[in-house]
């Protein structure tokens, strides 16, 4: 069954959290939801603290939505770009407030069940431009918000993009991993990265595993 792209309902936050929780639980991690009600009033925090015998990390989950423009009936690059960058900005604040001494590695997971909102959307965000081959379609690097948040990109150690089946809304069909250049050679981050990869029997595509987070 093929569904029109405009009919695909985006994942809700509970759906996204469950998908990520279940994936890491299957991979041997104890996943603990951080209860913000027990934190000082107004303090921000990521969603999870996950740990196993060898690794532990903080994890924030973001589920950006691809919204059809009412006027043009198109999906706008500007809207998608700004949403992803804004979520990176918010996640950075959450990690910093909860763990200012950087006790744990920081993992930011994006989920999307819309085929047009995929790992390439994230790559465009890191590059700061929409590129098709060598052609720059839209350059955002001169925008104030982009320049102000560029340094934040390397504060997060590992980015994961999970593409979700839009029919059953729970199966991960593709994953991409991006590592901050700042900590790319850190043995703790490398060991954690290897522990986060899908098992072969899960049949999850990995278009970019361990790609360095940098201007492409």
N, C-alpha and C positions, 0 to 999 in steps of 0.2 A: 504494500500500500504506500502510495506517495502522497505526501501532504503538502499543500501550498505553503510557502515560507511564511506568508502572513498569518496563517492559521496556527503556527507553532507557538504554544504558550511557554514563556520562559520559566525556568526552574524557580521555585520559591526558595527562600533561605533555608527552611527546614529540609527540603529535598536535597539541596546542595550539601548541607552539613551531614546528612545521613550518608550520602554517597561517599564523601571523603572519610568520614568516621569508619564506615564499613570496609573501605579499601585498606586503610592502615591497620585496622583490627585483624583483617585476613593476613596481613604481612607481619604479624607477631608483635604489634605495638599495643600497649595499653593506652587508650585514648581517653583523656580526662577533660571534660568540658570545664572551662574556667567560669566560675560563678561570679559575675560582676557585682551581684548584690552583696557579696561578702568583702568587696574592695572598698576603699575610701570613696565617699560620694564624688561622682564625676570622673573617677579614674577610668581610663580606657584600657582595654585588654584584648589580646587575640582570642580566637575561639577555643583552641585546644592546647594542652600540653600532652605530647605523645612520647612514650618511652618504651624501650625494651632493654635487654641486658647490655647492649653495646652502644645504643644511641638514644638521644633524647632531643626533642626540638619543640619550639613553639610553632603553632600553625594558625594562620588566619585564612578563612575561606571567603571568596568574593564571587558573586554570581551576577555579573553585569547583564543587562537586558538589551536586546537589539530591538529598537522601537521604530516602527514605520512612520515616516513623516506624513502627517495628515494632508498636507498641501500637495507635495510632490509624489506621494505614494512610493517613495524610495527610502532606502536606508542610507543615512548621511554619514560620510567618513568622519566629519568633524565631531558629530555627536558620539560616535563610537570611540574615537581617539580620546576625547576629553573624559569620557566615563572611565575608561581603563586607567588613565593617568591619575584621575581623582581617587580611584580606589587604591592605587599604589601609595598615594600621599596619605590617605586615611590609615592604611595598614601600617605604614611607617610610624605614625603617631601612636597607634595602639601598641606596637612592639616596644617603642621607646618608653612609654609611660609604665608599662607593666614590668619591663626588664631593662632598666636604664644602664645597668652594669654589663649588659650583654652576656648573661650567664649561659643562655641557650642559643643554638643556631635558630635562624628565623626562616620559616618556609611560608610562602604565600601561594595559595592554590586558587586558580581561576577555574570556574566551571561554566560550560555553555552547552546547551542542547540545540542551538541553532547552527546549521551548516555554514551560514554566512558570517557567523561570529566564531572564529576559530584561532588557532595558534598564530596564523599570519597577522591577525589583528594585534596580537601582543608584540610581534616582531616590529611592526610598523611603529608601535609605541616606543620601543627602545631606540629605534633608528631616529625617531622624531619626524618621520615623513612617510607618506604613502608611496611606495616604490613598486613598480612592475618591471622586473628586469633591471636595466640601468636607467630607466625613465622615472623621474620624480614627478608624481602626479600632484602631490600636495605636500608642502614643506611647513612643518610646525615649529621648527627649532628657534625661530625668531620670536615666538609668542612668549609673553612674560611668564605665564604659568608654567610653560614647558621649561624655560631656563631656570626658574625658581625650584623646580622639582627634579631636575636632572641628577643632582647629587644623591637624592633619596633612592634612586634606582639601585645603587650599590650597597645600601644599608641592609637590604634583604638578601640573605645568602643564596636561597634557592627559590626559583619560581617554577610552578608546575601548572600546565594548562591541561585540564581534563575535558575532553569532548565527549558529551553524553548522547546516547541514542535518543533521538527526539520522539520515537514511538513509545518505548517502554519507560523512558524518563529515569532510568536508573543504571543502565549498563554503560561502562566506560568503553568507548570504541577507539580512542586515540589519546595519547599523552605526549606532552613535550616538556622537557626540562631545560631550564636556563640557570646558569651559575654566575654569581657575581665575580667579575675578574679580580676584585679585591681579595677574595678568599678562595679562588679557584684551586690553588695548590695546597690549601689547608687540609691536612690528612683527616681531620674530624669531619669537614664538609664533604670530602671525597668519599669517606666511609658511609656517611649518612646518605649521600646521593645514590650510592650503589644499593643501599637497603630500601630505597623508595621506588626502585624500578619495578615494573610489572613482571610477574612470573610468565614464562613462555606459554604455559597452559591457559593463561587468561586471554590470549589472542588479542592483546591490545597493541595497536600500532604505535610506534614511537618515531615520529618524523624527525625529532630533534632531541637526542638524549645527551645531556651533558654539554650542550653548546654554550660557549662562553657568552656572558651577557656583555655586549659591547656595541659600539656604533658599527653597524655593518656596511 
